[in-house]
Every structure is written in structure tokens, then in C-alpha cells.
Amino acid sequence: MNLQHRLSEANCEVTPVVDHRVLRSIYFHDPHGIALEASWWTVDSDGLSFRPEDPILFADPDPVPAVAELADGDLRSTPATRLL
């Protein structure tokens, strides 16, 4: 990956590419010590549908409430939003 090489050449410690199946990532720190991640999709994310039974996309045994509600087919509430 070009960014990984550029970071390494600039003496920035950077991880090897981590393969998360549907995306890949590298991890590094900015000059102020803030941890950063650069990631990219390995599949067409626009074509992905919500399939909570898919263990590759939904591997969390304890998902956040909104995901659990969607998986159960019963989204209890949707917050109202307003652009300012």
C-alpha cells in the first residue's frame, strides 16, 4: 500500500496490513501521538445488505442496541434530526 510505504519512509511506525475480510487497515500515530487507522473496502460496500446472520459482517456477540433491534426485526425508535 502506498500510504503504508510513505509512512514508513517518513520514520512513522506503521502496522502491517490487517485483513478484516470485508476491509483492510493499517494503524499508526500522528505526530501528536493520536492513534489513527487508514482502511479500505475489499468488497463493494454499496452492494452489502443488512444480513445479521452473516458471521463475517456481524461477528459481535453483543451488538449495540440498534443493531440488535434491527436483527430482531423491531427497531423501537428513530431519533428526529434537523439540519442547522
Secondary structure as the mmCIF struct_conf table of DSSP 4:
data_model
#
loop_
_struct_conf.conf_type_id
_struct_conf.id
_struct_conf.beg_label_comp_id
_struct_conf.beg_label_asym_id
_struct_conf.beg_label_seq_id
_struct_conf.end_label_comp_id
_struct_conf.end_label_asym_id
_struct_conf.end_label_seq_id
HELX_RH_AL_P HELX_RH_AL_P1 ASN A 2 GLU A 9
TURN_TY1_P TURN_TY1_P1 ALA A 10 ASN A 11
STRN STRN1 VAL A 14 VAL A 14
HELX_LH_PP_P HELX_LH_PP_P1 THR A 15 VAL A 17
STRN STRN2 VAL A 18 ASP A 19
BEND BEND1 ARG A 21 VAL A 22
STRN STRN3 LEU A 23 HIS A 29
TURN_TY1_P TURN_TY1_P2 PRO A 31 HIS A 32
STRN STRN4 ALA A 35 TRP A 41
BEND BEND2 THR A 42 VAL A 43
HELX_RH_3T_P HELX_RH_3T_P1 SER A 45 GLY A 47
TURN_TY1_P TURN_TY1_P3 PRO A 52 GLU A 53
TURN_TY1_P TURN_TY1_P4 PRO A 55 LEU A 57
BEND BEND3 PRO A 61 ASP A 62
HELX_RH_AL_P HELX_RH_AL_P2 PRO A 65 ALA A 71
TURN_TY1_P TURN_TY1_P5 ASP A 72 GLY A 73
#
